[in-house]
């Protein structure tokens, strides 16, 4: 395989990659939801499934699907909310069930410009409907009360707004629900910590009655399918490629995910799971419920319908609990609402990192991000960290690259002799190929000797694409000067222009033995084609490729001076 074939292989791989990305985007596109007001809550006959879980039996079994019940918790209007603010989060809590109905991420603007609003995860707007709920469900056949996510709680101290004060590291917000007639009281306490996107939800269940209380805890998300992101271009809209849907983890089956379009088609909506969690994922951000450890959970996905409006539910329901008279039981769960910060997610649960989906190149992207993060911790800039990655790669492949460029220098030196052989044998391609291989053997040239160093950067290129696409740590990260967002295209096309020049120079330095004039013209056109195409890729990706190309040219020139031979005299005199 000569250098021309290697270049063509790169072109084919890049085109295949881009076509795959477009196919992935087409398969994951969402359908816009029509924004319209809700006039009334759904009735029992309207619901395909309930937003309430099935009541567990005293024996501990559960139905395979949530029971149909008359529930207005999905679409009912929110009562006056309770405001909670920390250094990272601004939350709105619905006292019904202590449900999270609004989450504003104070450190993450939608766009990197002055006046841009912050990213909002949970929301009650029709088109963006997304809530996080939790509650208790009484065992089937019992007459004991239990506060579901539709039950009205009250703030224990009567406050309507809470704020993490300067110098305060922890903020606790207590809610209380009580059925005095049955002697059941539940305190639900939200615990927020400075510098964290995790909300600890603690439930204290007190049984002051004369009989055993039996029930189960559950956590769930209900979300509308978000509108399709705008189609800026064929390949450059990251939200078109990222999963928007449900994801969960179980000790038995590990990580699973489901697009909203697959909810109705799945014939296995419930899993029994140990050490599990559930989530709703989107580009760069995740909302996850992590129940108490070492408890078997029932994980359910379902579609809720009301007058043509569709909501998607994922639920985790715990085992049957028994609380003796006069006793109290405390249940803990963690709610994560924020960015997919890998280090922070790992502290909550190592498997939560799997919500960061690098696709088919995960095996390369994960160590690449680790190395990038390490370099960033030393350098303090993601752009320079990308450049450092290229330098390290070049150093690691120096010997292989030296062999490649030495082979290319020798190939260039024998170009006149190859042209002479082509003139001698004319259209006899077989004879020409035989003579060319004999010449290679005589001059100790291996046409395939330098292919590997050209191919190794390709998987890193693809892996870096996904790192830039999915890693929220690099979201809106600046480099220098005009590049203030490495995950967006270069606004002035300076890096793409540099890349175009580098590709042209690289192509000119690459020998193309045995090619006819038409093939040479096609090869000369390819840098222009790919240079223009990459103009719309993230600036960090173009920075990687420009740096790789520039260092390659410098290395090639140095090796050419050391190993290049003077052009030999043609075999046929003019």
C-alpha positions, 0 to 999 in steps of 0.5 A: 500500500503506497501513500496515495492509497493511505490518503484515499483510505483516510478519505474513505474513513472520514466520509464513512464516519460523517455518513454514520454521524448523519445516519445516527442523527436521522435515527435520533431526531425528535418530533416537535411537541405542539405548545398548547395549554392544558385545560383539564387533568386526565381521567382514568379512561384517558390514561394508558398508564398511571404516574402512580406506581402499582401498590405492592402486595403484602407478599412483595410481588408487583404487577408487570405494569403500573396500575391504571388509576385516576391520577391528575399528578402529571398534568395538573397545575402546580401550586405555589412553589418553594424556592431553594438556591445554592451556589450552583442550583436554583430549584423550585419545589412543588409541595405536592410530593416535594416534587422538583419542577424547576432546576436552573444551573447557575454556572451553565449559560445556554450560550457563551454570550452576555445576557444568555439565560442559564440552562434549565432542566426540570420545567413545567412548561408544556413543551419542556415538561420535565419533573422529578418526583418521589413518594410512598405507596401503601401496600395493596389491601391495607388501609394505611395512608401513604404520601404519594407524589400527589400528596400535599406537604407543608414546609416545617418552618413555614418558609417559602424561600431558602438560600445557602448563605455565605460560609454555609456548606449545607442547607436542609429544607424539611417538609412534613405530611401527616395523617393524624387519624391513622397515626402516620407522619412522614418528614421529607428532608432535602439536603443540599451541599455547597459545590454539589449538584446532588440533592439528598432526599431523606424520608423519616416515616413514623408509625404512631398507630397500633398496627403495622404500616406496609408500603414501598418507596419510589422515585421517578421522572416524567418528561415530554419529548423535547423539540427537535434541535435546529438543523444548522448543518449536516454534521455539526449539531451535537444535540442531534447525535446525543441521546435524549431519553431514559437510561438506567443501570442495574447490577445484573444487566449493567447500563441500558438506555432507551430513546423516547420512540422506543418506550411503547415498543419495549415488551419488557418494561420492568426489571428487578435490579440490585444496586441500581439507578434511573435517569433522564439524559440529554446532551451534556446534562443528566437527572438521576435518581440513586435509591438506597443501596442494597435494595432490590428495585423495580425499574419501569418505563411507561408512556402516559397519554392525555388528550394527545399529549405524551409524557415518558416515565421511568420509575424505580420502586423499592421493596415492601417495607414494614414499620412496627407500631411506635417505630420510625424508618429512615429512607435515603435517596440521592437526586442528581440534577446537573452536568455530566461532570465525570469526577463528580458523578463517580463520587456519587456512583462510579457507574453514573459515568456511563451516562456520558456516551462516547459511542463506539469509540468509548475504549479510546475516548475514555483514556483520551479524556483522562489524559486531556484532564491530566494535561489540563490540570497542569496547563490550565487550558483545554486548547493547549492540552489538545496541542500537548496530546498531539505532541505526546502522540508524535513523540510516541510514534517518532520511530514509526513516523521517521520510517514513514518519512524516510520511505517517502523521501526515497520514493520522491527520489526515484520519481524520475525513474518511475516515470521512465518505467511508465514511459517504457511499458506504456499501457502494459500495467502488469509489466509496469507493476512488476518493474516498479516492485523490482525497483522498490526491492533494489532500492530497499523501499517498502511502500507500506512501511510508513502507513501505520503512523498515518492511520493511528491518528485517525481513531484518535481523531474520531475519539476526540470528536466524541470527547468534544461532543459529549464532555461537558468539561470542555463545553464552551471552553476557550483556547485563546484569542478568537477561539473562545469555544472549542466545542463550536466551529471557528467563528472566523474560519482561521483554523480551517484556513490553516488546516486547508494550507497544511493539507495542501502542503502535506499532499504536495509532499506526498509522492504519488507514483504511477498515477495518471494526470486525472488521478493526480487532479482528483488527489489535489482536489481532495484537500480542498474538499476536506478542508472546507468540510472540516470548517464546520467541525468543532474548533478543538477538533480542527486544532488537533488536526492542524497541529498534527499536520504542522508537526508532521510537515516539520518532521518530514522536512527534517527527515527529508534532509537527512535521508532524501536522495538526489533524484536519479537519472531517468532510465530513458534519456530525453 
